[in-house]
Amino acid sequence: MKLPIPWSLVAVAAPFVMMASTASLADDYPSKPITLIVGATAGGTTDALAREVAEGLAQKYDVPTVVDNRPGAGANIAAEAVANSAADGYTLLVAYTSHTLNESLFHEMPYDPIEDFTPISLLGEVSSILLSRPDLELENLQALLDYAADQPDGITFAVGGLGSSLHMETLKFMQESEVVGYEIPYSGTSPAIADLIGSHVDVMFAPFAAAMPLVESGDANAIAVTSPERMPNLDDIPSINETLNDYPTTYGWFGLLGPADMDPAIVERLNADVTEIMHGESGADLLEREGAEPVDIKAEAFAEFIVEDVERWKSIAEAGGIEKQ
């Protein structure tokens, strides 16, 4: 005769069954190929970091790890694809600053940058460089501020992409320095740089990788860096807040995220392994070449960073009068 099982025992046993199932999933991970979706074209910094992570994970886990480039719509296409994927750790997003910035630019977003994702690892933070046209021969930020104060019509800022993080940096700088400036928009960084070195515009914020060849060749002057302290490989260039006290730092960043509700054990494992990859010789060299610095934080701290960054960009966009599209 079968004896009935008391419901109290079922209730007690159920959590242990669920815990065993979850542990099994984490222990078996990964058991098939991993795909890293990137919202940028091949050849750029985000793509290079994605391939560094992919190679490192493939070696650690002995499973194929594929980089899938899906550029477009300010990286929204890639992010939406990951947000709608299974939360099993096999489809991940290599994101950059646009992930937290886009909510300040678009009325309708195909995803929530916070609620629809599981933050895993912050790959690196990157600062930009404030450049001036070569014929100005300005030695530091104070010299630029003095020059700007003497221009009755203000100075011109080249903006390599409206709504980009560099555009937001330009707005923030004008807000904090009270410099009278006018934004000259370009379709991207390259045409903006062309007009800067041709002395058609006065200044611009440029990414490290694009700025350094200009500084080394003398085609532009490096005025300051946006990091809170001088960069290790540019210690002769002051930070903005050496002149503008308490200048608020907003880093560009690169990170690894998954769909919402990923298994915490898988997230913890990925965080540890990806952090090790980016702090390894190859990863650290790549970050240095791109003017970025490795970051060693847990997934929970990365999640807090994302929430704060969304609010930072909103504040700058609203103060700058940015109209959502």
C-alpha positions as CSV (number, residue, x, y, z in Angstrom):
1,M,0.0,0.0,0.0
2,K,1.3,3.5,-0.9
3,L,1.3,5.9,1.9
4,P,0.4,9.5,1.2
5,I,3.3,12.0,1.4
6,P,2.5,14.8,3.8
7,W,2.4,18.2,2.0
8,S,4.7,19.6,4.7
9,L,7.4,17.3,3.5
10,V,6.8,18.3,-0.1
11,A,7.1,21.9,0.8
12,V,10.3,21.3,2.7
13,A,11.9,19.2,-0.1
14,A,11.0,21.5,-3.0
15,P,13.6,24.2,-2.3
16,F,16.3,21.6,-2.0
17,V,15.3,20.1,-5.4
18,M,15.4,23.6,-6.9
19,M,18.8,24.3,-5.4
20,A,20.1,21.0,-6.7
21,S,18.8,21.9,-10.2
22,T,20.3,25.3,-10.1
23,A,23.7,24.0,-8.9
24,S,23.6,21.4,-11.7
25,L,23.1,24.1,-14.3
26,A,26.0,26.1,-13.0
27,D,28.3,23.1,-12.7
28,D,27.6,22.1,-16.3
29,Y,28.2,25.6,-17.7
30,P,29.2,26.0,-20.4
31,S,28.3,22.9,-22.3
32,K,27.8,24.5,-25.7
33,P,29.1,27.4,-27.7
34,I,28.8,31.0,-26.3
35,T,27.9,33.9,-28.5
36,L,29.0,37.5,-27.7
37,I,26.8,40.0,-29.5
38,V,28.4,43.4,-30.2
39,G,26.5,46.5,-31.2
40,A,29.4,47.8,-33.3
41,T,31.2,47.0,-36.5
42,A,34.4,44.9,-36.6
43,G,37.7,46.7,-36.1
44,G,36.8,49.2,-33.3
45,T,37.5,49.1,-29.6
46,T,34.3,47.4,-28.6
47,D,34.9,44.7,-31.2
48,A,38.5,44.2,-30.1
49,L,37.5,43.8,-26.5
50,A,34.8,41.3,-27.4
51,R,37.3,39.2,-29.4
52,E,39.8,39.3,-26.4
53,V,37.0,38.1,-24.1
54,A,35.9,35.5,-26.6
55,E,39.4,34.1,-27.1
56,G,39.9,34.0,-23.3
57,L,36.7,32.2,-22.6
58,A,37.2,29.7,-25.4
59,Q,40.6,28.8,-23.8
60,K,39.2,28.6,-20.3
61,Y,36.0,26.7,-21.1
62,D,37.1,24.7,-24.1
63,V,34.0,25.6,-26.0
64,P,33.6,27.8,-29.2
65,T,33.0,31.4,-28.3
66,V,31.7,33.5,-31.3
67,V,31.6,37.3,-31.8
68,D,28.4,38.4,-33.6
69,N,28.6,42.0,-34.8
70,R,25.2,43.6,-35.0
71,P,25.7,47.4,-35.4
72,G,22.9,49.9,-35.8
73,A,20.5,52.1,-34.0
74,G,23.1,53.2,-31.4
75,A,23.7,49.6,-30.4
76,N,20.0,49.1,-29.7
77,I,19.7,46.2,-32.2
78,A,22.4,44.1,-30.4
79,A,21.0,44.9,-26.9
80,E,17.5,44.0,-27.9
81,A,18.6,40.7,-29.3
82,V,20.3,39.8,-26.0
83,A,17.4,41.1,-23.8
84,N,15.1,38.7,-25.7
85,S,17.5,35.7,-25.4
86,A,17.3,32.8,-22.9
87,A,19.0,33.7,-19.6
88,D,21.2,30.6,-19.7
89,G,24.6,32.4,-20.2
90,Y,25.1,31.4,-23.8
91,T,24.1,34.7,-25.4
92,L,25.8,37.7,-23.9
93,L,26.2,41.4,-24.8
94,V,29.5,43.3,-25.1
95,A,28.1,46.7,-24.4
96,Y,29.5,50.2,-24.2
97,T,28.5,53.6,-23.0
98,S,25.5,53.8,-25.4
99,H,23.8,51.2,-23.2
100,T,23.2,53.7,-20.4
101,L,23.1,56.8,-22.6
102,N,20.4,55.8,-25.1
103,E,17.5,56.2,-22.7
104,S,18.3,59.9,-22.7
105,L,18.2,60.1,-26.5
106,F,15.2,58.0,-27.6
107,H,11.5,58.3,-26.7
108,E,10.9,54.6,-27.3
109,M,13.4,52.0,-26.3
110,P,13.1,48.3,-27.3
111,Y,14.4,47.3,-23.9
112,D,15.0,48.7,-20.4
113,P,18.8,49.1,-19.9
114,I,18.5,48.1,-16.2
115,E,15.6,45.7,-15.8
116,D,16.1,43.6,-19.0
117,F,19.8,42.7,-18.3
118,T,22.1,41.0,-15.9
119,P,25.3,42.9,-15.5
120,I,28.3,40.5,-15.4
121,S,31.6,42.3,-15.7
122,L,32.9,45.8,-16.3
123,L,35.7,45.3,-18.8
124,G,37.3,48.7,-18.7
125,E,36.8,52.5,-18.3
126,V,38.1,54.9,-20.9
127,S,38.7,58.7,-20.8
128,S,38.6,61.1,-23.7
129,I,41.1,63.9,-24.5
130,L,40.3,67.5,-25.1
131,L,42.1,68.7,-28.2
132,S,42.6,72.1,-29.8
133,R,43.5,73.0,-33.3
134,P,47.2,73.1,-33.9
135,D,47.6,76.8,-34.6
136,L,46.1,77.8,-31.2
137,E,49.2,76.4,-29.4
138,L,47.4,76.3,-26.0
139,E,49.5,74.6,-23.3
140,N,46.8,73.8,-20.8
141,L,43.1,74.2,-19.9
142,Q,43.5,77.6,-18.2
143,A,45.0,78.9,-21.5
144,L,41.9,77.6,-23.3
145,L,39.6,79.2,-20.8
146,D,41.4,82.5,-21.1
147,Y,41.3,82.3,-24.9
148,A,37.6,81.5,-24.9
149,A,36.9,84.5,-22.6
150,D,38.4,86.8,-25.2
151,Q,36.3,85.5,-28.0
152,P,33.1,87.7,-28.3
153,D,31.3,85.1,-30.3
154,G,32.5,82.1,-28.3
155,I,34.5,79.1,-29.5
156,T,33.5,76.2,-31.7
157,F,33.4,72.5,-30.5
158,A,33.5,69.8,-33.1
159,V,31.1,67.0,-32.2
160,G,31.8,63.6,-33.7
161,G,28.2,62.3,-33.6
162,L,25.2,64.0,-32.1
163,G,24.0,62.1,-29.0
164,S,27.4,60.3,-28.6
165,S,29.1,60.1,-25.3
166,L,31.7,62.7,-26.6
167,H,28.8,65.0,-27.4
168,M,27.6,64.6,-23.8
169,E,31.1,65.3,-22.6
170,T,31.1,68.5,-24.7
171,L,27.8,69.6,-23.1
172,K,29.1,68.8,-19.6
173,F,32.3,70.8,-20.2
174,M,30.4,73.8,-21.3
175,Q,28.0,73.5,-18.3
176,E,30.8,73.2,-15.8
177,S,33.3,75.7,-17.3
178,E,30.7,78.2,-18.4
179,V,32.6,78.6,-21.6
180,V,30.5,80.1,-24.4
181,G,30.7,77.5,-27.2
182,Y,28.9,76.3,-30.3
183,E,28.6,72.7,-31.3
184,I,29.5,71.9,-34.9
185,P,28.0,68.4,-35.6
186,Y,29.7,65.8,-37.8
187,S,28.7,62.3,-38.8
188,G,31.5,60.8,-36.9
189,T,34.9,61.3,-35.3
190,S,37.0,61.2,-38.5
191,P,35.4,64.2,-40.3
192,A,35.4,66.1,-37.0
193,I,39.1,65.5,-36.7
194,A,39.7,66.5,-40.3
195,D,38.2,69.9,-39.6
196,L,40.1,70.3,-36.3
197,I,43.5,69.7,-37.8
198,G,42.5,72.0,-40.7
199,S,41.8,74.7,-38.1
200,H,38.1,75.0,-39.2
201,V,37.0,74.4,-35.6
202,D,38.6,75.3,-32.3
203,V,38.4,72.2,-30.0
204,M,36.9,68.8,-29.6
205,F,36.7,65.8,-27.3
206,A,38.2,62.8,-29.0
207,P,38.6,59.1,-28.0
208,F,42.1,58.2,-26.8
209,A,42.9,55.9,-29.8
210,A,42.0,58.7,-32.3
211,A,43.6,61.5,-30.4
212,M,47.0,60.1,-29.7
213,P,48.3,60.0,-33.3
214,L,47.3,63.6,-33.7
215,V,49.1,64.6,-30.5
216,E,52.2,62.7,-31.4
217,S,52.4,64.2,-34.9
218,G,51.7,67.7,-33.7
219,D,48.4,67.9,-35.7
220,A,46.5,68.8,-32.6
221,N,47.3,70.0,-29.1
222,A,46.2,67.9,-26.0
223,I,44.7,70.3,-23.5
224,A,43.4,67.9,-20.8
225,V,42.1,64.4,-20.1
226,T,38.6,63.7,-18.7
227,S,39.8,61.2,-16.1
228,P,39.9,62.3,-12.4
229,E,43.7,61.9,-12.4
230,R,46.3,62.0,-15.1
231,M,46.5,58.9,-17.2
232,P,49.5,56.6,-16.5
233,N,50.6,56.7,-20.2
234,L,49.9,60.5,-20.5
235,D,51.2,61.9,-17.3
236,D,52.3,65.1,-18.9
237,I,48.7,66.0,-19.8
238,P,46.7,67.3,-16.8
239,S,43.1,66.2,-15.9
240,I,40.3,68.7,-16.3
241,N,39.7,68.8,-12.6
242,E,43.2,70.1,-11.9
243,T,41.8,73.4,-13.3
244,L,38.1,73.0,-12.7
245,N,37.8,71.7,-9.2
246,D,35.2,69.0,-8.6
247,Y,34.7,68.4,-12.3
248,P,32.3,65.5,-12.4
249,T,33.8,62.4,-14.1
250,T,31.8,60.4,-16.6
251,Y,33.8,57.5,-18.0
252,G,33.2,55.8,-21.3
253,W,33.0,52.1,-20.5
254,F,32.8,48.6,-21.9
255,G,31.1,45.7,-20.2
256,L,29.6,42.2,-20.4
257,L,25.9,41.7,-19.8
258,G,23.4,38.9,-20.1
259,P,19.6,38.7,-20.3
260,A,17.7,39.4,-17.0
261,D,17.5,36.7,-14.4
262,M,20.7,34.8,-15.1
263,D,21.8,32.1,-12.6
264,P,23.9,34.0,-10.0
265,A,26.5,31.1,-9.9
266,I,27.1,31.5,-13.6
267,V,27.3,35.3,-13.3
268,E,29.9,34.9,-10.5
269,R,32.0,32.5,-12.6
270,L,31.9,34.7,-15.7
271,N,32.8,37.7,-13.6
272,A,35.8,36.1,-12.1
273,D,37.0,34.6,-15.4
274,V,36.5,37.7,-17.5
275,T,38.2,39.9,-14.9
276,E,41.1,37.5,-15.1
277,I,41.2,37.8,-18.9
278,M,41.2,41.6,-18.9
279,H,43.9,41.7,-16.2
280,G,46.1,39.3,-18.1
281,E,49.0,40.4,-20.2
282,S,47.1,40.4,-23.5
283,G,43.9,42.0,-22.1
284,A,45.8,44.7,-20.2
285,D,47.9,45.5,-23.2
286,L,44.8,45.9,-25.3
287,L,43.2,48.2,-22.8
288,E,46.3,50.3,-22.6
289,R,46.5,50.7,-26.4
290,E,42.9,51.9,-26.3
291,G,43.5,54.3,-23.5
292,A,41.3,52.3,-21.1
293,E,41.9,50.9,-17.7
294,P,40.9,47.5,-16.3
295,V,38.4,47.4,-13.5
296,D,38.1,44.8,-10.8
297,I,34.6,44.9,-9.4
298,K,31.9,42.3,-8.7
299,A,28.7,42.0,-10.8
300,E,26.7,43.6,-8.0
301,A,28.9,46.7,-8.1
302,F,28.6,46.8,-11.9
303,A,24.8,46.7,-11.6
304,E,25.0,49.8,-9.3
305,F,27.3,51.5,-11.8
306,I,24.8,51.1,-14.6
307,V,21.9,52.5,-12.6
308,E,24.0,55.5,-11.6
309,D,25.3,56.0,-15.2
310,V,21.8,56.1,-16.6
311,E,21.0,59.0,-14.2
312,R,24.3,60.8,-14.9
313,W,23.6,60.9,-18.7
314,K,20.0,61.9,-18.1
315,S,21.1,64.9,-16.0
316,I,23.6,66.1,-18.6
317,A,21.2,65.6,-21.5
318,E,18.4,67.5,-19.8
319,A,20.7,70.4,-18.8
320,G,22.0,70.5,-22.3
321,G,18.5,70.7,-23.8
322,I,18.9,67.4,-25.8
323,E,15.6,66.5,-27.4
324,K,14.7,62.8,-27.5
325,Q,14.2,61.3,-31.0
